């Protein structure tokens, strides 16, 4: 890397301006490719990341179908057993802020291996526990170890993708993470119906062990200050995976010319919170967090209402979760493709308009508008169908209407949620671990608050009133998206 390039990267604002005024994000300043990975190799790594994401998302909801049974076995109230969901969400919000930040300093691979190992131990403990306090403690530990995986996954994708194809890969990996939350209750119902609730956690432990083995073998280090564009062989053994044998002959960067400047040596656990000084970060993350909270509340309420008001068996409740489960699959694939299409279309216009101007005279590319173009439409559709969902539950309408509403609401939620993750990596690729963990903090923090209040909200307003309230909050939050788009357009002029 040249000295001038190093100077430009020493100032974060100058670095961001340089990145947003580049005409082709697929090529580094020295003319080398942004990554040496082929598209198929990117998909292989993305599959590994998706499997890891499922470890986290499955553990959130796989035991929801057994909540009433756990309530009886541990001799606690409905509100107390719901606290096991809240406890996980609290640590799902806070843990990535501190752990994902470590991956920016010490690499993605070692942090992910530690997270999977800790999750394996916690899952085994849950399968063996006999007391309520231990159940709560192990759910907290599960959140500490597994929750950072999703935000680190977004960082890994940012390492080997450019802006042109990042949306698609983030959509697929992020979507599969949400898919786990959608289909996990069905899996849980199968194990609970045949072997009881302990089998649910034994399955989680077995799946976690399998993914840990695959990750140790397959996932190489991707942090660009350690591996560059993947043509630089990492120095430390912990950053080397057996799969690097496949890359023999492509480790041509022996001088480290593709390496990015390393993060400061001193680890600052509060570093992600410093990013909140950027007003755009809060304006983007808060509305998306409200959408996620509303979706999580709808999933949590589905189990209880189908059991109590419709007298569904555990297996039938699990089958009902196929509706939002398929919604996450479709939403993940469609949202990723839409983000890439809109990004490329706007980037093409930008290049055509400004390609003849020197970089210093070009305005920054409006990446915020490119990612959030469809936010209003998706949020509005989601708001309508969550209203239908809530009031149909309130008046015990046909289950078919409830499940169709849940399906459409889930599909519409995926675009706002995935666009936030992608945009955080676009804006802060050098601190992608910190930025995506902050996104997780907003989403899961609000989710924990609202889920913990769900029972009391239903008692005070009824379930129809609860989701009317949440729909109204989501509608009001669209004003924040309007504000951030206006700010981005002003900068792009």
C-alpha positions in Angstrom: 0.0 0.0 0.0 1.4 3.4 -0.9 2.1 6.1 1.6 -0.5 8.3 0.2 -3.1 5.6 0.5 -2.1 5.0 4.0 -2.5 8.7 4.8 -6.0 8.7 3.3 -7.0 5.8 5.4 -5.8 7.3 8.7 -8.8 9.6 8.7 -12.1 7.7 8.9 -14.1 10.5 7.2 -11.6 10.8 4.4 -11.7 7.0 4.0 -15.4 6.9 3.8 -15.5 9.8 1.2 -12.9 8.0 -0.8 -14.9 4.8 -0.7 -18.1 6.4 -1.8 -16.6 8.3 -4.7 -14.8 5.3 -6.2 -16.3 4.3 -9.5 -15.7 0.6 -9.2 -15.7 -1.1 -5.8 -14.5 -4.4 -7.2 -11.0 -3.1 -7.7 -8.5 -1.9 -5.1 -6.6 1.4 -5.4 -3.5 -0.6 -6.6 -5.5 -2.3 -9.4 -5.8 -5.7 -7.7 -9.2 -7.3 -7.3 -11.1 -6.7 -4.1 -11.3 -10.4 -3.5 -9.8 -13.5 -5.3 -12.8 -15.6 -4.4 -15.0 -16.9 -7.2 -18.7 -16.6 -7.0 -19.0 -20.3 -6.2 -16.4 -20.0 -3.4 -18.4 -17.0 -2.0 -21.5 -19.2 -1.9 -19.7 -22.0 -0.1 -18.5 -19.6 2.6 -22.0 -18.1 2.8 -23.5 -21.6 3.3 -21.1 -22.1 6.2 -22.1 -18.7 7.6 -25.8 -19.5 7.2 -25.3 -22.8 9.1 -23.7 -20.8 11.9 -26.5 -18.2 11.9 -29.0 -21.1 12.3 -27.2 -22.1 15.5 -28.2 -18.7 17.0 -31.6 -18.3 15.6 -32.8 -21.9 16.2 -32.0 -21.6 19.9 -34.3 -18.6 20.3 -37.5 -20.2 19.3 -37.1 -24.0 19.1 -38.5 -24.5 22.6 -41.4 -22.1 22.3 -43.8 -25.0 21.5 -42.8 -26.5 24.9 -43.3 -23.3 27.0 -46.4 -24.6 28.7 -44.8 -27.9 29.5 -41.7 -26.2 30.9 -44.0 -24.0 32.9 -45.6 -27.1 34.5 -42.3 -28.9 35.0 -40.5 -26.0 36.7 -43.6 -24.9 38.6 -43.5 -21.3 37.4 -46.0 -18.8 35.9 -46.4 -17.9 32.3 -44.7 -14.5 32.9 -41.7 -16.3 34.5 -41.3 -18.8 31.7 -41.5 -15.9 29.2 -38.5 -14.4 31.0 -36.4 -17.2 29.5 -37.1 -15.6 26.1 -36.4 -12.1 27.4 -33.1 -13.2 29.1 -31.8 -14.6 25.8 -32.8 -11.4 23.9 -31.1 -9.2 26.5 -27.8 -11.0 26.0 -28.4 -11.2 22.3 -28.5 -7.5 22.3 -25.6 -6.8 24.6 -23.1 -9.6 24.0 -22.3 -8.8 20.3 -21.4 -5.2 21.2 -18.4 -6.5 23.2 -17.7 -9.8 21.4 -18.2 -8.9 17.7 -15.8 -5.9 18.3 -13.1 -8.5 19.2 -13.3 -9.9 15.6 -12.3 -6.4 14.2 -9.1 -6.6 16.3 -8.2 -10.3 16.4 -9.9 -11.8 13.4 -13.2 -13.5 12.6 -12.2 -17.2 12.7 -10.9 -17.5 16.3 -13.9 -15.5 17.7 -16.4 -17.6 15.8 -14.8 -20.9 17.0 -14.9 -19.7 20.6 -18.6 -18.7 20.3 -19.6 -22.0 18.8 -17.7 -23.9 21.5 -19.4 -22.0 24.3 -22.8 -22.5 22.7 -22.3 -26.2 22.6 -21.5 -26.3 26.3 -24.6 -24.2 27.2 -26.9 -26.4 25.0 -25.7 -29.6 26.8 -26.3 -27.9 30.2 -29.9 -26.9 29.2 -30.6 -30.5 28.2 -29.6 -31.6 31.7 -30.9 -28.8 34.0 -33.6 -29.4 36.6 -34.1 -26.0 38.2 -35.6 -22.7 37.0 -32.6 -20.6 38.1 -30.2 -22.8 36.1 -32.5 -22.7 33.1 -32.3 -18.9 33.2 -28.6 -18.8 33.7 -27.9 -21.2 30.8 -30.2 -19.3 28.5 -28.2 -16.2 29.3 -24.9 -18.0 28.6 -26.4 -19.2 25.3 -27.1 -15.6 24.4 -23.6 -14.5 25.4 -21.9 -17.1 23.1 -24.2 -17.6 20.2 -25.7 -14.1 19.7 -22.5 -12.5 18.3 -22.4 -15.0 15.5 -25.0 -13.2 13.4 -23.2 -9.8 13.5 -19.8 -11.4 12.9 -21.3 -13.2 9.9 -22.2 -9.8 8.3 -18.6 -8.7 8.9 -17.3 -11.8 7.1 -19.5 -11.1 4.1 -18.3 -7.5 4.1 -14.7 -8.9 3.9 -15.2 -10.8 0.6 -18.0 -8.9 -1.1 -18.1 -5.4 -2.7 -21.1 -3.2 -2.8 -22.4 -4.6 -6.0 -23.1 -8.1 -4.6 -23.1 -7.6 -0.9 -26.9 -7.2 -0.6 -27.6 -10.6 -2.1 -25.2 -12.4 0.2 -26.2 -10.5 3.3 -29.8 -11.2 2.4 -29.3 -15.0 2.0 -27.2 -15.4 5.2 -29.2 -13.0 7.3 -32.4 -14.5 5.9 -31.4 -18.0 6.8 -30.7 -16.8 10.3 -34.3 -15.6 10.6 -35.5 -18.8 8.9 -34.2 -20.7 11.9 -36.4 -18.7 14.1 -39.4 -19.4 11.8 -39.0 -23.2 11.4 -37.4 -24.0 14.7 -40.8 -24.4 16.5 -41.8 -27.1 14.1 -38.5 -29.0 14.8 -39.1 -28.4 18.5 -42.6 -29.9 18.3 -41.3 -33.0 16.6 -38.7 -33.7 19.4 -41.0 -32.6 22.2 -43.9 -34.9 20.9 -41.6 -37.9 20.7 -39.0 -37.6 23.4 -40.0 -34.5 25.6 -38.5 -31.0 25.9 -35.0 -32.2 26.8 -34.6 -33.7 23.3 -35.0 -30.2 21.9 -31.8 -29.0 23.6 -29.9 -32.3 22.8 -30.7 -31.6 19.1 -29.3 -28.0 19.5 -26.1 -29.4 21.0 -25.7 -32.0 18.3 -26.3 -29.4 15.5 -23.9 -27.0 17.2 -21.2 -29.6 17.4 -21.6 -30.4 13.7 -21.4 -26.7 12.7 -18.3 -26.2 14.9 -16.6 -29.1 13.1 -17.5 -27.7 9.7 -16.3 -24.2 10.6 -12.9 -25.4 11.9 -12.3 -27.3 8.7 -13.9 -24.9 6.2 -13.8 -21.2 7.3 -10.6 -19.3 6.7 -9.7 -16.0 8.1 -11.3 -13.2 6.1 -10.4 -10.1 8.1 -8.8 -7.8 5.5 -6.1 -6.6 7.8 -5.0 -10.2 8.2 -5.8 -11.9 4.9 -6.2 -9.0 2.5 -8.2 -10.0 -0.6 -7.6 -13.7 0.4 -4.3 -13.8 -1.6 -2.2 -13.2 1.5 -1.5 -16.3 3.7 -2.2 -15.3 7.4 0.8 -15.5 9.7 -0.8 -17.2 12.7 -2.0 -20.8 12.7 -5.4 -19.9 14.3 -6.3 -17.9 11.2 -5.5 -20.8 8.9 -8.2 -23.4 8.0 -7.5 -26.8 6.4 -9.6 -25.6 3.4 -6.8 -23.2 2.5 -5.2 -26.2 0.7 -7.8 -25.3 -2.0 -6.1 -21.9 -2.5 -2.6 -23.2 -3.2 -1.1 -21.2 -6.0 -3.2 -18.2 -5.3 -1.3 -16.9 -2.3 0.5 -14.3 -4.5 0.5 -11.4 -2.1 3.6 -12.2 -0.1 4.3 -8.5 0.6 0.9 -7.7 2.0 0.0 -5.2 -0.6 -3.7 -6.0 -0.3 -3.8 -5.8 3.5 -5.8 -3.0 5.1 -4.5 -1.0 8.0 -5.0 -2.9 11.3 -7.3 -1.7 14.0 -5.7 0.1 17.0 -3.9 -2.4 19.2 -5.9 -1.5 22.3 -9.3 -3.2 22.4 -12.1 -0.7 23.4 -15.2 -2.6 24.5 -17.3 0.5 24.1 -16.2 1.2 20.6 -19.5 0.3 18.9 -21.3 2.9 21.1 -19.0 5.6 19.8 -20.6 5.1 16.3 -23.8 6.4 17.7 -22.3 9.9 17.4 -23.3 9.5 13.7 -26.9 10.5 13.7 -27.6 8.5 10.5 -26.8 5.3 12.4 -29.6 5.8 14.9 -32.0 7.1 12.3 -31.5 3.9 10.3 -31.3 1.3 13.1 -34.3 2.4 15.2 -37.1 1.9 12.7 -35.6 -1.5 11.6 -35.4 -2.5 15.3 -39.1 -1.7 15.7 -39.9 -3.9 12.8 -37.9 -6.7 14.2 -39.5 -6.3 17.7 -43.0 -6.5 16.2 -42.1 -9.6 14.2 -40.6 -11.3 17.3 -43.7 -10.5 19.3 -45.9 -12.0 16.6 -43.9 -15.2 16.7 -43.9 -15.4 20.5 -47.7 -14.8 20.7 -48.5 -17.4 18.0 -47.6 -20.3 20.2 -49.6 -19.2 23.3 -52.7 -18.3 21.3 -52.8 -21.4 19.2 -52.5 -23.5 22.3 -55.0 -21.7 24.6 -57.6 -20.4 22.2 -57.5 -23.0 19.4 -56.4 -26.0 21.5 -53.7 -27.0 19.0 -51.3 -29.8 19.9 -47.6 -29.2 20.1 -47.1 -30.8 16.6 -49.9 -28.7 15.0 -48.4 -25.5 16.5 -45.0 -26.5 15.0 -46.6 -27.0 11.6 -48.2 -23.6 11.9 -44.8 -22.0 12.0 -44.2 -23.2 8.5 -46.1 -20.1 7.4 -43.6 -17.5 8.8 -40.8 -20.0 8.0 -41.5 -20.0 4.3 -41.9 -16.2 4.6 -38.4 -15.9 5.8 -37.0 -18.0 2.9 -38.9 -15.9 0.3 -38.2 -12.6 2.0 -34.5 -13.4 2.3 -34.0 -14.3 -1.3 -36.1 -11.4 -2.7 -34.8 -8.7 -0.4 -31.2 -9.6 -1.2 -31.8 -9.5 -5.0 -33.8 -6.2 -4.8 -31.0 -4.6 -2.8 -28.4 -5.6 -5.4 -30.6 -4.5 -8.3 -31.3 -1.1 -6.9 -27.6 -0.6 -5.9 -26.3 -1.5 -9.4 -28.9 0.7 -11.1 -28.0 3.7 -9.0 -24.3 3.0 -9.2 -24.5 2.8 -13.0 -26.2 6.3 -13.1 -23.6 7.6 -10.8 -20.7 6.4 -13.0 -22.4 7.7 -16.1 -22.8 11.1 -14.6 -19.5 11.6 -12.8 -16.9 9.3 -14.5 -15.3 12.2 -16.4 -14.8 14.2 -13.2 -11.7 13.7 -11.0 -12.4 12.0 -7.6 -12.0 15.2 -5.6 -14.9 16.9 -7.6 -17.3 13.9 -7.3 -20.1 13.9 -4.7 -20.3 10.8 -2.6 -22.4 7.9 -4.0 -25.8 7.9 -2.1 -25.5 4.3 -0.8 -28.2 5.0 1.8 -30.8 5.7 -0.9 -29.6 2.7 -2.8 -30.3 0.4 0.1 -33.5 2.0 1.6 -35.4 2.7 -1.7 -38.1 0.2 -0.9 -38.3 0.7 2.9 -41.6 2.6 2.8 -43.5 0.0 0.7 -42.3 -2.9 2.7 -43.0 -1.2 6.0 -46.5 -0.2 5.0 -47.4 -3.7 3.8 -46.0 -5.1 7.1 -48.0 -2.6 9.1 -51.3 -3.6 7.4 -50.8 -7.3 7.8 -49.7 -7.2 11.4 -52.9 -5.3 12.2 -54.9 -8.1 10.5 -52.9 -10.7 12.4 -53.5 -9.1 15.8 -57.2 -8.5 15.4 -57.9 -12.0 13.9 -56.2 -13.5 17.0 -58.3 -11.2 19.2 -61.6 -12.4 17.7 -60.5 -16.0 17.2 -60.9 -15.8 13.4 -59.9 -18.6 11.0 -56.3 -19.9 11.6 -55.8 -19.7 7.8 -56.2 -15.9 7.8 -53.8 -15.6 10.8 -51.1 -17.7 9.1 -51.4 -15.9 5.8 -51.1 -12.6 7.6 -48.0 -13.9 9.5 -46.5 -15.1 6.2 -47.0 -11.7 4.4 -45.8 -9.7 7.4 -42.7 -11.9 7.6 -41.8 -11.4 3.9 -42.3 -7.6 4.2 -40.1 -7.5 7.3 -37.0 -9.0 5.7 -36.2 -6.1 3.4 -36.0 -3.5 6.3 -34.0 -5.9 8.5 -31.5 -7.0 5.9 -31.1 -3.5 4.4 -30.0 -2.2 7.9 -27.3 -5.0 8.2 -26.0 -4.4 4.7 -26.0 -0.6 5.0 -24.0 -0.8 8.3 -21.3 -2.8 6.4 -21.4 -0.4 3.5 -20.9 2.7 5.7 -18.3 1.2 8.1 -16.6 -1.8 6.4 -13.4 -1.3 8.4 -15.5 -1.6 11.6 -18.1 -4.0 10.3 -18.0 -6.1 13.5 -18.8 -3.0 15.6 -21.4 -1.6 13.3 -23.4 -4.9 12.8 -23.2 -5.5 16.6 -24.8 -2.1 17.1 -27.6 -3.1 14.7 -28.0 -6.2 16.8 -28.0 -4.1 20.0 -30.9 -2.0 18.7 -32.9 -4.9 17.4 -32.6 -7.3 20.2 -32.6 -4.7 22.9 -36.0 -3.4 21.8 -37.1 -6.9 21.1 -36.3 -7.9 24.7 -38.2 -4.9 26.1 -41.3 -5.5 24.1 -41.4 -9.3 24.5 -41.0 -8.9 28.3 -44.0 -6.5 28.2 -46.1 -8.6 25.9 -48.2 -10.3 28.5 -49.0 -7.0 30.3 -49.7 -5.3 27.0 -52.1 -8.0 26.0 -53.8 -7.7 29.4 -54.2 -4.0 29.2 -55.0 -3.5 25.5 -55.9 -6.9 24.2 -53.8 -8.6 21.6 -55.4 -6.6 18.8 -54.6 -3.4 20.6 -51.0 -4.5 21.2 -50.3 -5.0 17.5 -52.2 -1.9 16.6 -49.9 0.0 18.9 -46.8 -1.7 17.4 -48.0 -1.0 13.9 -48.5 2.7 14.8 -44.9 2.8 16.2 -43.6 1.3 12.9 -45.6 3.8 10.9 -44.2 6.8 12.9 -40.7 5.5 12.6 -40.9 5.8 8.8 -40.4 9.5 9.5 -36.9 8.8 10.7 -36.2 7.0 7.4 -37.5 10.0 5.5 -35.2 12.2 7.5 -32.1 10.1 6.8 -32.9 10.0 3.1 -33.2 13.8 3.0 -29.9 14.1 4.8 -28.2 11.7 2.4 -29.6 13.4 -0.7 -28.3 16.8 0.6 -24.8 15.3 0.9 -25.0 13.8 -2.6 -25.7 17.1 -4.3 
